[in-house]
């Protein structure tokens, strides 16, 4: 059987690893990468003569878990729609994109793509493109309270993705690079860390900030604390001190956290709940809990287009809060899909978020070489997404689903790749 040209494999690798490049500045970029990358991956898996890996049984089990995690959302939507007799196809839009992540994941795994190396250059370029869009090209969108973003994403998404890119660059830096005098790479990534934090602060969004001490602590531990109790304690104290330092040094952080704390303290559990940023999120969770208790197995389906007159009423929720909960989701990814698609939506969304994170944590200990570097980046990205999912949606929109699919497929596939270079016709 004739195989595809040799250049197709590195081209596909470069394409899928460059998914972050214009995600903050070009609305169609994630879709283009997902569909073209998924198509190329299918071609290469079919006739690319990629080497057949022989991983240990445990690694095969984790690869299977990733495939099931990517399959889960569309199965959950189909089961919920079938039980309810709902023929609307629009809820399948975002979940169907995870299916294309399966060939990308298998391609990266079998081709042993060095994802961390490519991402080490793509992530800083993505942040530079966002900076240029805000300050040079004049494509900034200003929200109230001086919150800035590009014309492509809202401040929440802009904030947590910028932060994620910066933290991924941080965790990819190591003393080895210093010892080997890789000054250009270290400077490039250090600048990206600073830029990621700067852009996140410009967004004015608190979403994802809780990931900072987790990733910083992991970075310190992996480089200086592992295997040494005394250093591990120093690492723990440093990780705890980092957010405190940010609170006292950065006015935006102090302002937003003080505001959040006041809104928590002022929230009333009797009568109609207050209409504030944090107050709404608490109210949304209360609405979701009562709704899920009634529709726990079938879910309610997509509620974004339901007229106000058919929505259930809650004595503690104002009409504005009720409309925000059902029409604009619940500002919590797992909760939103639990309400829409019942237990299936709850479990599949948890798997979609936690399987990549758990896989990367495992590979931090077990993988070697380029696989471990990809596991580091995958850990930072997954932590940011899991933390962000607690206060906003990270995979519901087609735009976000396309990007998340490619990122977890690439990072987890590279983290699970064979520890030795592949042999065979394609090597």
Backbone torsions as a table, in degrees:
resi	resn	phi	psi	omega
1	UNK	NA	131.4	-178.7
2	UNK	-72.5	134.0	-179.5
3	UNK	-95.1	164.8	-178.8
4	UNK	-75.5	161.1	-178.2
5	UNK	-55.1	148.8	-176.7
6	UNK	-62.8	-29.4	-176.8
7	UNK	-73.3	-14.3	-175.7
8	UNK	-68.1	-35.3	-178.4
9	UNK	-65.7	-52.1	176.7
10	UNK	-64.4	-30.5	178.1
11	UNK	-65.2	-43.6	177.9
12	UNK	-64.6	-40.4	178.9
13	UNK	-61.5	-46.1	-179.6
14	UNK	-63.7	-41.5	-177.4
15	UNK	-61.9	-53.4	-174.9
16	UNK	-69.1	-30.0	178.9
17	UNK	-77.2	-14.9	177.9
18	UNK	-95.4	18.5	179.0
19	UNK	-55.1	-37.3	-179.4
20	UNK	-71.7	-14.3	-164.1
21	UNK	-51.3	-51.3	-177.6
22	UNK	-123.1	24.5	-176.8
23	UNK	-66.0	-27.1	-179.7
24	UNK	-91.9	-5.6	-173.1
25	UNK	-129.4	-11.8	-179.6
26	UNK	-135.0	116.4	-172.0
27	UNK	-63.1	-33.5	-175.8
28	UNK	-89.3	-5.2	-174.0
29	UNK	-60.0	-49.5	-178.9
30	UNK	-60.2	-37.3	179.1
31	UNK	-66.6	-42.5	-179.7
32	UNK	-61.6	-42.3	179.8
33	UNK	-66.9	-43.6	-178.1
34	UNK	-63.0	-50.3	-174.3
35	UNK	-72.3	-44.2	179.3
36	UNK	-70.8	-40.1	178.1
37	UNK	-66.1	-41.2	177.4
38	UNK	-64.3	-39.4	178.8
39	UNK	-65.8	-46.2	178.2
40	UNK	-62.7	-40.1	179.0
41	UNK	-62.4	-40.9	177.5
42	UNK	-62.2	-43.4	178.6
43	UNK	-60.7	-45.0	-176.7
44	UNK	-71.2	-34.1	175.8
45	UNK	-69.1	-32.8	-177.8
46	UNK	-77.5	-48.2	-174.3
47	UNK	-135.2	23.8	-177.6
48	UNK	-91.9	-3.4	-179.3
49	UNK	53.0	44.9	175.8
50	UNK	-74.1	147.7	-178.9
51	UNK	-66.1	143.8	176.6
52	UNK	-82.9	114.9	-179.7
53	UNK	-72.5	154.7	176.0
54	UNK	-124.4	67.2	-176.2
55	UNK	-76.3	162.0	173.6
56	UNK	-60.6	160.7	-177.1
57	UNK	-58.1	-37.7	-179.8
58	UNK	-64.0	-39.5	178.1
59	UNK	-66.7	-38.2	176.8
60	UNK	-62.9	-36.8	178.9
61	UNK	-64.4	-40.4	178.9
62	UNK	-69.9	-35.9	175.0
63	UNK	-62.5	-41.8	176.5
64	UNK	-63.5	-37.8	178.0
65	UNK	-63.1	-37.9	177.8
66	UNK	-65.0	-43.0	178.9
67	UNK	-61.5	-44.1	179.5
68	UNK	-65.1	-37.7	178.7
69	UNK	-63.0	-37.8	179.0
70	UNK	-74.9	-26.5	176.6
71	UNK	-79.5	-29.1	-170.4
72	UNK	-53.9	-48.0	-175.2
73	UNK	-58.6	-43.8	-177.3
74	UNK	-71.8	-31.3	175.3
75	UNK	-65.6	-43.3	-179.9
76	UNK	-62.5	-43.3	179.2
77	UNK	-64.5	-42.6	-179.0
78	UNK	-64.2	-43.2	179.3
79	UNK	-64.6	-44.3	179.4
80	UNK	-62.8	-45.6	179.9
81	UNK	-64.7	-39.4	-179.7
82	UNK	-64.5	-43.8	-179.4
83	UNK	-66.6	-38.1	-179.0
84	UNK	-83.4	-9.8	-177.3
85	UNK	69.7	32.4	-177.0
86	UNK	-92.6	121.9	-178.6
87	UNK	-98.7	3.9	179.2
88	UNK	-68.5	127.6	-177.1
89	UNK	-93.0	-10.9	-175.8
90	UNK	-61.0	-34.3	177.8
91	UNK	-63.9	-13.7	-179.7
92	UNK	-84.2	-9.2	-174.3
93	UNK	-57.8	-58.7	-177.3
94	UNK	-68.8	-47.4	-179.1
95	UNK	-60.9	-31.4	-178.7
96	UNK	-65.1	-23.7	-179.7
97	UNK	-69.6	-26.9	178.4
98	UNK	-66.4	-23.1	178.5
99	UNK	-63.8	-36.4	179.2
100	UNK	-71.1	-16.6	175.7
101	UNK	-70.1	-22.3	-177.7
102	UNK	-65.8	-52.3	177.1
103	UNK	-63.5	-33.4	177.3
104	UNK	-64.3	-44.8	178.2
105	UNK	-59.6	-46.8	-178.3
106	UNK	-68.2	-35.9	177.3
107	UNK	-64.7	-49.1	-179.7
108	UNK	-61.1	-39.5	178.9
109	UNK	-63.5	-48.1	-176.1
110	UNK	-76.7	-33.0	179.9
111	UNK	-83.4	-6.7	-179.2
112	UNK	51.7	54.7	-177.9
113	UNK	-69.4	134.4	175.9
114	UNK	-84.0	77.5	-174.5
115	UNK	-64.6	-40.3	-176.0
116	UNK	-61.1	-37.3	-178.6
117	UNK	-64.7	-44.6	-179.5
118	UNK	-69.9	-43.2	-179.6
119	UNK	-64.7	-28.4	177.9
120	UNK	-59.5	-23.5	176.1
121	UNK	-103.1	-32.2	-177.0
122	UNK	-71.0	-38.7	-177.2
123	UNK	-64.2	-48.6	176.3
124	UNK	-60.5	-37.5	178.4
125	UNK	-64.3	-37.4	177.8
126	UNK	-62.3	-41.7	179.3
127	UNK	-69.2	-37.1	176.2
128	UNK	-64.6	-39.5	177.6
129	UNK	-63.0	-39.9	178.0
130	UNK	-66.1	-41.4	177.9
131	UNK	-61.9	-43.2	178.7
132	UNK	-64.1	-37.9	179.5
133	UNK	-63.6	-36.1	-178.9
134	UNK	-76.4	-43.2	-166.6
135	UNK	-111.0	-17.9	-177.1
136	UNK	-110.8	-49.6	-176.0
137	UNK	-84.0	-11.1	178.4
138	UNK	68.8	32.0	-179.9
139	UNK	-105.5	36.6	179.4
140	UNK	-90.4	146.7	173.9
141	UNK	-115.0	121.6	-176.3
142	UNK	-100.1	123.6	175.9
143	UNK	-96.5	171.5	177.2
144	UNK	-56.9	157.5	179.7
145	UNK	63.6	28.5	174.9
146	UNK	68.3	27.9	-178.8
147	UNK	-88.8	122.5	-175.1
148	UNK	-108.8	149.4	173.5
149	UNK	-157.5	174.3	174.5
150	UNK	-84.3	175.4	179.8
151	UNK	-76.8	-0.6	-174.4
152	UNK	-94.4	-39.2	-173.7
153	UNK	-130.1	162.0	177.5
154	UNK	-82.5	169.6	-175.6
155	UNK	-60.1	-33.1	180.0
156	UNK	-63.7	-49.7	-179.4
157	UNK	-66.4	-43.7	179.1
158	UNK	-59.2	-41.4	-178.1
159	UNK	-67.6	-48.8	-175.1
160	UNK	-77.3	-27.8	175.8
161	UNK	-73.0	-40.6	176.5
162	UNK	-60.3	-43.7	178.5
163	UNK	-63.3	-43.3	179.8
164	UNK	-61.1	-43.3	-179.4
165	UNK	-64.0	-41.2	178.7
166	UNK	-64.4	-42.4	-179.9
167	UNK	-69.5	-33.1	176.0
168	UNK	-64.4	-38.9	176.7
169	UNK	-68.4	-38.3	178.8
170	UNK	-60.7	-49.3	-174.2
171	UNK	-71.2	-16.4	177.6
172	UNK	-82.9	-8.4	178.9
173	UNK	-86.4	141.2	-177.1
174	UNK	-147.2	159.7	176.3
175	UNK	-59.6	-26.7	179.1
176	UNK	-59.2	-41.2	179.7
177	UNK	-64.4	-35.8	177.8
178	UNK	-66.4	-45.1	-179.1
179	UNK	-64.5	-34.5	-179.8
180	UNK	-88.4	8.0	175.8
181	UNK	56.9	43.1	177.0
182	UNK	-86.2	64.7	-172.3
183	UNK	-63.2	-40.4	-177.4
184	UNK	-62.8	-46.2	-179.4
185	UNK	-64.9	-43.8	179.9
186	UNK	-64.2	-43.6	-179.8
187	UNK	-63.8	-42.2	-179.7
188	UNK	-60.8	-45.3	-177.7
189	UNK	-75.0	-36.5	177.0
190	UNK	-63.1	-39.9	176.4
191	UNK	-63.2	-37.3	179.0
192	UNK	-66.9	-36.6	176.9
193	UNK	-60.7	-49.8	179.8
194	UNK	-61.7	-41.3	-178.7
195	UNK	-67.8	-39.0	178.1
196	UNK	-61.2	-43.5	177.9
197	UNK	-67.0	-40.0	-179.8
198	UNK	-61.4	-48.0	-178.6
199	UNK	-66.4	-36.5	177.3
200	UNK	-63.9	-40.9	177.2
201	UNK	-66.6	-36.9	177.7
202	UNK	-63.3	-29.3	179.2
203	UNK	-70.6	-21.6	-179.0
204	UNK	69.5	13.4	-176.9
205	UNK	-97.6	136.9	175.6
206	UNK	-83.9	-11.7	-174.8
207	UNK	-58.9	124.6	176.3
208	UNK	92.5	-9.9	-175.9
209	UNK	-62.1	-31.8	-179.1
210	UNK	-64.7	-14.6	177.9
211	UNK	-74.7	-20.4	-174.1
212	UNK	-60.7	-54.1	-179.8
213	UNK	-63.7	-30.2	179.4
214	UNK	-66.7	-49.3	-178.0
215	UNK	-70.5	-42.2	178.7
216	UNK	-62.0	-42.7	178.2
217	UNK	-62.1	-42.1	178.4
218	UNK	-64.3	-41.2	179.0
219	UNK	-61.9	-45.2	178.6
220	UNK	-64.3	-42.2	-178.6
221	UNK	-66.1	-45.1	-177.8
222	UNK	-63.7	-33.0	-175.2
223	UNK	-94.5	-30.8	-173.1
224	UNK	-132.2	-16.9	-172.7
225	UNK	-105.8	-18.7	-172.8
226	UNK	-63.9	130.9	176.1
227	UNK	78.6	8.9	-178.0
228	UNK	-139.7	105.0	-174.9
229	UNK	-55.6	-42.8	-178.7
230	UNK	-63.1	-46.2	179.1
231	UNK	-66.8	-35.2	178.9
232	UNK	-60.7	-38.7	177.6
233	UNK	-65.2	-42.3	177.0
234	UNK	-61.0	-41.0	178.7
235	UNK	-61.1	-44.9	179.8
236	UNK	-61.1	-45.5	179.5
237	UNK	-64.7	-38.3	179.1
238	UNK	-65.4	-40.8	179.4
239	UNK	-64.1	-36.2	178.2
240	UNK	-73.5	-32.3	-178.1
241	UNK	-74.7	-27.1	-176.0
242	UNK	-57.9	-51.3	179.5
243	UNK	-66.4	-31.8	176.7
244	UNK	-64.7	-42.2	177.7
245	UNK	-61.9	-43.8	179.0
246	UNK	-61.5	-38.2	-179.4
247	UNK	-62.9	-43.2	-175.7
248	UNK	-83.3	-19.9	-174.8
249	UNK	-100.3	-35.7	-174.2
250	UNK	-101.3	112.8	-176.9
251	UNK	-58.8	-38.4	-178.9
252	UNK	-62.2	-42.7	178.7
253	UNK	-62.0	-46.2	-179.2
254	UNK	-62.2	-43.7	-178.5
255	UNK	-62.3	-47.5	-175.8
256	UNK	-70.2	-37.3	179.5
257	UNK	-71.9	-39.6	176.6
258	UNK	-62.4	-40.2	178.4
259	UNK	-63.5	-43.2	179.6
260	UNK	-62.4	-42.9	-179.2
261	UNK	-64.3	-42.1	178.4
262	UNK	-61.5	-39.6	-179.0
263	UNK	-68.9	-32.9	175.7
264	UNK	-68.2	-46.6	-178.4
265	UNK	-64.0	-38.1	-176.0
266	UNK	-83.2	-4.9	-178.4
267	UNK	-66.4	131.9	-179.8
268	UNK	-105.0	136.9	-179.6
269	UNK	-98.3	3.5	176.2
270	UNK	-119.6	141.1	-178.0
271	UNK	74.2	-159.6	-178.4
272	UNK	-79.8	128.5	-176.8
273	UNK	-68.3	150.5	-178.7
274	UNK	-68.1	150.8	-178.3
275	UNK	-97.2	77.4	177.0
276	UNK	-126.1	171.8	-176.7
277	UNK	-59.5	-55.0	179.7
278	UNK	-73.9	-37.8	178.5
279	UNK	-58.1	-41.2	177.9
280	UNK	-62.2	-40.0	-179.4
281	UNK	-64.5	-38.1	176.3
282	UNK	-66.4	-43.2	178.1
283	UNK	-62.1	-41.9	178.4
284	UNK	-58.5	-41.6	179.7
285	UNK	-65.7	-37.0	177.8
286	UNK	-66.9	-42.3	176.9
287	UNK	-62.1	-45.1	-177.7
288	UNK	-63.2	-40.4	-178.9
289	UNK	-62.5	-43.9	-179.7
290	UNK	-70.3	-37.1	179.2
291	UNK	-67.9	-43.0	-179.3
292	UNK	-64.4	-35.4	179.2
293	UNK	-61.9	-30.5	-179.3
294	UNK	-87.0	-36.3	-175.3
295	UNK	-118.9	44.0	-170.9
296	UNK	-68.4	-29.6	-176.1
297	UNK	-94.6	-39.2	-175.8
298	UNK	-97.9	-24.8	-173.0
299	UNK	73.0	174.6	179.9
300	UNK	-100.7	-7.4	-174.7
301	UNK	78.5	-168.9	-179.7
302	UNK	-71.0	115.3	-176.7
303	UNK	-98.0	2.5	-171.8
304	UNK	-67.5	-21.2	-177.3
305	UNK	-111.8	8.7	179.4
306	UNK	-72.9	135.6	176.1
307	UNK	-66.8	151.5	-177.3
308	UNK	-57.1	-31.4	-175.6
309	UNK	-65.7	-23.3	-177.7
310	UNK	-100.2	-2.0	179.0
311	UNK	-76.2	145.1	175.7
312	UNK	-64.7	159.1	179.7
313	UNK	-109.2	150.9	179.0
314	UNK	-136.2	130.3	-173.6
315	UNK	-63.0	-24.1	-176.0
316	UNK	-94.6	-5.2	-174.0
317	UNK	-108.4	130.6	174.1
318	UNK	-72.0	160.8	177.2
319	UNK	-56.4	-37.1	179.3
320	UNK	-65.9	-40.9	178.6
321	UNK	-66.6	-40.3	179.7
322	UNK	-63.6	-43.8	178.1
323	UNK	-64.4	-41.3	178.9
324	UNK	-62.7	-38.9	-178.4
325	UNK	-65.2	-50.7	-173.0
326	UNK	-87.0	-30.0	-177.2
327	UNK	-91.2	-27.4	-178.1
328	UNK	-120.9	24.0	-179.8
329	UNK	68.1	-178.9	-168.0
330	UNK	-105.2	15.1	-178.6
331	UNK	56.0	33.8	174.3
332	UNK	-158.1	119.0	-171.0
333	UNK	-62.5	-47.1	-177.9
334	UNK	-67.4	-44.0	-180.0
335	UNK	-62.0	-44.5	-179.2
336	UNK	-57.2	-48.9	-177.4
337	UNK	-73.8	-25.3	173.6
338	UNK	-66.4	-41.4	177.6
339	UNK	-67.7	-41.1	-176.0
340	UNK	-72.6	-43.0	-169.8
341	UNK	-125.7	15.0	173.3
342	UNK	71.9	-154.2	-177.6
343	UNK	-58.7	-39.0	179.3
344	UNK	-59.9	-43.1	178.1
345	UNK	-65.9	-38.7	178.9
346	UNK	-62.6	-50.6	-176.1
347	UNK	-68.0	-44.1	-177.3
348	UNK	-65.7	-36.0	178.8
349	UNK	-70.6	-40.0	174.8
350	UNK	-60.0	-43.4	179.3
351	UNK	-64.2	-41.3	-178.6
352	UNK	-62.7	-32.8	-178.9
353	UNK	-88.9	-38.3	-170.5
354	UNK	-92.8	-28.0	179.0
355	UNK	-62.8	-48.6	176.3
356	UNK	-58.8	-40.5	179.7
357	UNK	-63.8	-47.6	-178.8
358	UNK	-64.8	-39.4	178.5
359	UNK	-61.3	-44.1	-178.5
360	UNK	-68.6	-37.5	175.7
361	UNK	-60.6	-43.8	177.9
362	UNK	-60.5	-44.3	-176.7
363	UNK	-72.5	-19.8	173.9
364	UNK	-61.0	-31.4	-178.9
365	UNK	-92.1	-30.9	-168.9
366	UNK	-105.6	-30.0	-174.4
367	UNK	-79.6	166.6	179.5
368	UNK	-136.6	160.1	173.4
369	UNK	60.9	-134.8	-175.2
370	UNK	-65.8	-28.9	178.1
371	UNK	-64.3	-40.6	179.2
372	UNK	-67.3	-37.5	178.1
373	UNK	-62.4	-41.1	177.4
374	UNK	-67.7	-35.5	177.5
375	UNK	-63.7	-36.7	176.8
376	UNK	-60.5	-50.4	179.7
377	UNK	-64.4	-39.6	178.7
378	UNK	-62.8	-37.8	177.1
379	UNK	-62.0	-49.3	-178.7
380	UNK	-61.2	-44.5	-179.7
381	UNK	-63.6	-46.5	-176.7
382	UNK	-65.6	-39.2	177.4
383	UNK	-60.7	-44.8	179.4
384	UNK	-61.4	-40.8	-179.3
385	UNK	-69.9	-40.9	178.9
386	UNK	-64.6	-45.5	178.7
387	UNK	-63.2	-44.4	-179.5
388	UNK	-65.2	-31.9	-178.6
389	UNK	-65.5	-16.4	179.6
390	UNK	-74.3	-18.6	-177.2
391	UNK	-130.7	1.9	175.2
392	UNK	-162.0	176.3	-180.0
393	UNK	-90.2	138.0	-178.9
394	UNK	-120.8	-11.1	179.4
395	UNK	-136.9	2.3	-176.5
396	UNK	-71.6	-47.6	-178.5
397	UNK	-71.2	149.1	-179.5
398	UNK	-59.9	-38.9	178.7
399	UNK	-58.5	-49.6	-178.0
400	UNK	-71.8	-36.2	178.5
401	UNK	-62.8	-41.9	179.6
402	UNK	-61.9	-45.0	-177.1
403	UNK	-69.3	-46.4	-179.2
404	UNK	-60.6	-39.3	-179.5
405	UNK	-59.0	-50.1	-178.3
406	UNK	-64.5	-42.8	-175.9
407	UNK	-63.6	-48.0	-178.1
408	UNK	-71.4	-32.9	177.7
409	UNK	-64.3	-44.2	-179.0
410	UNK	-68.7	-50.6	-174.6
411	UNK	-67.5	-42.2	-179.6
412	UNK	-73.9	-36.5	176.4
413	UNK	-63.4	-42.7	178.9
414	UNK	-69.5	-34.9	179.7
415	UNK	-69.5	-27.7	-179.2
416	UNK	-93.7	-2.4	-173.5
417	UNK	-62.1	158.6	179.0
418	UNK	-52.9	143.9	179.9
419	UNK	-74.3	-20.9	177.9
420	UNK	-108.9	147.9	178.4
421	UNK	-56.8	140.6	-178.9
422	UNK	-67.0	152.3	175.1
423	UNK	-119.5	159.2	179.9
424	UNK	129.4	-172.0	-174.5
425	UNK	-60.2	-30.5	-174.4
426	UNK	-92.9	-0.6	-176.9
427	UNK	-81.8	NA	NA
